[in-house]
Amino acid sequence: MKGRPLIGTLAVLGYIIMIVPILFVVAISFTDSQTLSFPPKGFTLRWFGEAASYAPFTSALLNSLGLAIVSTALALAIGIPVTLAIQRGKIPGKSLVEGLFLSPLVVPELVVGLALYQQIMVGLQQTSLVALVIGHTIILMPYAVRVTGASLALADPFVEEAARGLGASPFKTFMTVTLPLLRPGIFSAALLSFITSFNNVPMSLLLQSRKFHTLPISMLDYIQQSYDPMIAAMSTLLLAGTIVIAIVAERTVGFAKIFGGINK
């Protein structure tokens, strides 16, 4: 940053603090040692094979995928109508409604998880899976509302008015005009929501059961019992998957376009 050396230095330090530990984990995942140690000793891919064939990880992976897909779908199903009401509707207190749906960003997940545990698992005697789905849907709501709202805010509302003026019904206007305008935001919100739910630890840790573990929780349990590089290999695989998803999203939609609208 030309003319701002202090800000530039702090930015570089921030990147170093975030990236260097990740590089350590990636390097350790290829070590031939039997324990987590740095620098890595030798080179092997066997820890990746063991991580991919470890039964608790594979079953937890399916659990995490299912939970993330269901929670993302529910968050979008609720968030898209809310976005339309905020951006295009004439409801009183729009800022208050938007703030309510964005509040999970500022409320600690452990607080939300504890409330759900008391009200759903203890009060209503429901299973932890129900509480997990509700909890994950709640924490994903800000992505569904804010990101799709940014996509709609970038669109010209007169296009929809023109469609209605030409005789299109409200439903046809939504399907042929509004939904295509929302599509980039829906796609981005779905990806962000899926990754957030899949990698969630605090709420999943609080609301888990003995029969239903997500992958991050299974990895946390494993590292408490074992100290071999298999956990580093699994972390590297998850990192690689996240990077692939981010690249696909950038090439398909373009995060810069969507997040530019969020700041407006």
C-alpha positions as CSV (number, residue, x, y, z in Angstrom):
1,M,0.0,0.0,0.0
2,K,1.9,3.0,-1.3
3,G,2.0,5.9,1.1
4,R,0.8,3.8,4.0
5,P,3.7,1.6,5.1
6,L,2.2,0.9,8.6
7,I,-1.0,-0.5,7.2
8,G,0.8,-2.5,4.5
9,T,3.1,-4.0,7.2
10,L,0.2,-4.9,9.4
11,A,-1.6,-6.5,6.4
12,V,1.5,-8.6,5.6
13,L,1.8,-9.7,9.2
14,G,-1.9,-10.6,9.3
15,Y,-1.5,-12.8,6.2
16,I,1.6,-14.5,7.6
17,I,-0.1,-15.2,10.9
18,M,-3.1,-16.8,9.1
19,I,-1.2,-18.7,6.3
20,V,2.0,-20.0,8.0
21,P,0.2,-22.3,10.5
22,I,-1.8,-23.8,7.6
23,L,1.4,-24.5,5.6
24,F,2.8,-26.3,8.7
25,V,-0.3,-28.6,8.8
26,V,0.0,-29.3,5.0
27,A,3.7,-30.1,5.3
28,I,3.2,-32.4,8.3
29,S,0.5,-34.4,6.4
30,F,3.3,-35.7,4.0
31,T,5.7,-36.8,6.8
32,D,6.8,-40.3,7.1
33,S,7.0,-40.0,10.9
34,Q,4.6,-41.7,13.2
35,T,3.9,-38.5,15.2
36,L,3.0,-34.9,14.5
37,S,6.4,-33.2,14.2
38,F,8.0,-30.4,12.2
39,P,10.0,-30.3,10.1
40,P,8.5,-33.4,8.4
41,K,10.7,-36.5,8.1
42,G,10.7,-38.2,4.7
43,F,7.8,-38.1,2.3
44,T,4.7,-40.4,2.0
45,L,1.1,-40.3,1.0
46,R,0.0,-43.1,3.2
47,W,-1.6,-40.8,5.8
48,F,-4.1,-39.6,3.1
49,G,-5.1,-43.2,2.4
50,E,-5.5,-44.0,6.0
51,A,-7.6,-40.8,6.6
52,A,-9.8,-41.7,3.6
53,S,-10.4,-45.3,4.8
54,Y,-10.9,-44.5,8.5
55,A,-14.5,-45.5,9.3
56,P,-15.3,-42.8,11.9
57,F,-14.1,-40.1,9.5
58,T,-16.1,-41.5,6.5
59,S,-19.3,-41.9,8.4
60,A,-18.9,-38.4,10.0
61,L,-18.2,-37.0,6.5
62,L,-21.6,-38.3,5.3
63,N,-23.2,-36.8,8.4
64,S,-21.6,-33.4,7.8
65,L,-22.5,-33.4,4.1
66,G,-26.2,-34.2,4.8
67,L,-26.4,-31.7,7.6
68,A,-24.8,-29.0,5.5
69,I,-27.1,-29.6,2.5
70,V,-30.3,-29.6,4.6
71,S,-29.3,-26.6,6.6
72,T,-28.3,-24.6,3.5
73,A,-31.5,-25.5,1.7
74,L,-33.6,-24.4,4.7
75,A,-31.6,-21.2,5.2
76,L,-32.1,-20.3,1.5
77,A,-35.8,-21.2,1.6
78,I,-36.3,-18.8,4.4
79,G,-33.7,-16.2,3.4
80,I,-34.8,-15.6,-0.2
81,P,-38.4,-14.5,0.7
82,V,-37.0,-12.3,3.5
83,T,-34.6,-10.7,1.0
84,L,-37.4,-10.0,-1.5
85,A,-39.4,-8.4,1.3
86,I,-36.6,-6.2,2.5
87,Q,-35.4,-5.2,-1.0
88,R,-38.6,-4.9,-2.9
89,G,-41.4,-5.0,-0.3
90,K,-43.0,-2.1,1.5
91,I,-42.9,-3.4,5.1
92,P,-42.3,-1.2,8.1
93,G,-39.1,-1.5,10.0
94,K,-37.0,-3.0,7.1
95,S,-33.7,-2.3,8.9
96,L,-35.0,-3.9,12.1
97,V,-36.0,-7.1,10.2
98,E,-32.7,-7.2,8.4
99,G,-30.8,-6.7,11.6
100,L,-32.8,-9.6,13.2
101,F,-31.8,-12.0,10.5
102,L,-28.2,-10.8,10.5
103,S,-27.9,-11.0,14.3
104,P,-26.4,-14.6,14.3
105,L,-23.2,-13.0,13.1
106,V,-22.8,-11.1,16.4
107,V,-24.3,-13.6,18.8
108,P,-21.8,-16.2,19.9
109,E,-22.6,-19.6,18.5
110,L,-22.2,-21.2,22.0
111,V,-25.0,-18.9,23.3
112,V,-27.3,-19.9,20.5
113,G,-26.4,-23.6,20.9
114,L,-27.0,-23.5,24.7
115,A,-30.4,-21.9,24.1
116,L,-31.3,-24.6,21.6
117,Y,-30.1,-27.3,23.9
118,Q,-32.3,-26.0,26.7
119,Q,-35.4,-25.4,24.7
120,I,-35.3,-28.2,22.1
121,M,-33.3,-31.1,23.5
122,V,-34.3,-30.6,27.2
123,G,-37.6,-28.7,27.0
124,L,-39.2,-30.4,24.0
125,Q,-37.3,-33.7,24.3
126,Q,-36.3,-33.6,20.6
127,T,-33.2,-35.4,19.2
128,S,-29.9,-33.7,18.8
129,L,-30.3,-33.9,15.0
130,V,-33.3,-31.6,15.1
131,A,-31.4,-29.2,17.2
132,L,-28.4,-29.3,14.9
133,V,-30.5,-28.6,11.8
134,I,-32.2,-25.7,13.5
135,G,-29.0,-24.3,14.9
136,H,-27.1,-24.6,11.6
137,T,-30.0,-23.0,9.8
138,I,-29.9,-20.1,12.2
139,I,-26.2,-19.4,11.8
140,L,-26.5,-19.6,8.0
141,M,-29.4,-17.2,7.8
142,P,-27.1,-14.1,7.5
143,Y,-25.5,-15.5,4.4
144,A,-28.8,-16.3,2.8
145,V,-30.2,-12.8,3.5
146,R,-27.1,-10.6,3.0
147,V,-25.5,-12.2,0.0
148,T,-28.7,-12.7,-2.0
149,G,-29.7,-9.2,-0.9
150,A,-26.5,-7.8,-2.3
151,S,-27.1,-9.5,-5.6
152,L,-30.6,-8.1,-5.8
153,A,-29.4,-4.6,-4.7
154,L,-27.1,-4.6,-7.8
155,A,-30.1,-5.2,-10.1
156,D,-32.2,-2.5,-11.6
157,P,-35.7,-2.7,-10.0
158,F,-37.2,-1.0,-13.1
159,V,-36.6,-4.2,-15.1
160,E,-39.2,-6.0,-12.9
161,E,-41.5,-3.1,-13.1
162,A,-41.2,-3.1,-16.9
163,A,-42.1,-6.8,-16.9
164,R,-45.2,-6.2,-14.9
165,G,-46.1,-3.3,-17.0
166,L,-46.0,-5.5,-20.1
167,G,-48.6,-7.8,-18.5
168,A,-46.5,-10.4,-16.8
169,S,-48.0,-11.9,-13.6
170,P,-46.1,-11.5,-10.3
171,F,-45.2,-15.2,-10.4
172,K,-44.0,-15.0,-14.0
173,T,-42.0,-11.8,-13.2
174,F,-40.3,-13.6,-10.4
175,M,-39.5,-16.7,-12.4
176,T,-38.3,-14.9,-15.6
177,V,-36.8,-11.7,-14.2
178,T,-36.2,-11.7,-10.5
179,L,-34.9,-15.2,-10.1
180,P,-32.2,-14.8,-12.8
181,L,-31.1,-11.6,-11.1
182,L,-30.9,-13.5,-7.8
183,R,-29.1,-16.6,-9.2
184,P,-25.5,-15.4,-8.6
185,G,-26.3,-14.4,-5.0
186,I,-28.2,-17.7,-4.4
187,F,-25.2,-19.6,-5.7
188,S,-22.7,-17.7,-3.6
189,A,-24.8,-17.9,-0.5
190,A,-25.3,-21.6,-0.9
191,L,-21.5,-22.2,-1.2
192,L,-20.7,-20.0,1.8
193,S,-23.5,-21.5,3.8
194,F,-22.4,-25.1,3.0
195,I,-18.8,-24.4,3.9
196,T,-19.8,-22.7,7.1
197,S,-22.1,-25.5,8.2
198,F,-19.6,-28.3,7.2
199,N,-16.8,-26.7,9.1
200,N,-18.8,-25.7,12.2
201,V,-17.4,-26.8,15.5
202,P,-18.9,-24.8,18.5
203,M,-22.6,-25.5,17.9
204,S,-22.0,-29.0,16.6
205,L,-19.9,-29.8,19.7
206,L,-22.6,-28.6,22.0
207,L,-25.5,-30.3,20.3
208,Q,-23.9,-33.6,19.2
209,S,-25.0,-37.0,20.3
210,R,-23.2,-40.3,20.6
211,K,-24.9,-41.6,17.4
212,F,-24.4,-38.5,15.2
213,H,-21.0,-36.9,14.9
214,T,-19.9,-34.3,12.3
215,L,-16.5,-34.6,10.7
216,P,-14.9,-31.6,12.6
217,I,-16.1,-33.1,15.9
218,S,-14.8,-36.6,14.9
219,M,-11.4,-35.0,14.1
220,L,-11.4,-33.2,17.4
221,D,-12.1,-36.5,19.2
222,Y,-9.4,-38.3,17.3
223,I,-6.7,-35.8,18.1
224,Q,-7.5,-36.1,21.8
225,Q,-6.7,-39.8,21.6
226,S,-4.0,-40.1,18.9
227,Y,-1.1,-37.9,17.8
228,D,-0.3,-39.2,14.3
229,P,-0.2,-37.2,11.0
230,M,-3.5,-38.7,9.8
231,I,-5.3,-35.8,11.3
232,A,-3.1,-33.4,9.4
233,A,-3.8,-35.3,6.2
234,M,-7.5,-35.1,6.8
235,S,-7.2,-31.3,7.4
236,T,-5.3,-31.0,4.2
237,L,-8.0,-32.8,2.2
238,L,-10.6,-30.5,3.7
239,L,-8.5,-27.5,2.8
240,A,-8.1,-28.7,-0.7
241,G,-11.8,-29.2,-1.1
242,T,-12.6,-25.7,0.2
243,I,-10.1,-24.2,-2.2
244,V,-11.7,-26.1,-5.1
245,I,-15.1,-24.8,-4.1
246,A,-13.9,-21.3,-3.8
247,I,-12.2,-21.4,-7.3
248,V,-15.4,-22.8,-8.9
249,A,-17.4,-20.1,-7.3
250,E,-15.1,-17.4,-8.4
251,R,-15.0,-18.7,-12.0
252,T,-18.7,-19.3,-12.1
253,V,-20.1,-16.2,-10.3
254,G,-17.3,-14.0,-9.2
255,F,-17.2,-13.2,-5.5
256,A,-15.9,-9.7,-6.1
257,K,-19.1,-8.8,-7.9
258,I,-21.3,-10.1,-5.1
259,F,-19.3,-8.8,-2.2
260,G,-18.9,-5.5,-3.9
261,G,-22.7,-5.2,-3.6
262,I,-22.6,-6.1,0.1
263,N,-20.5,-3.0,0.8
264,K,-22.8,-0.7,-1.0
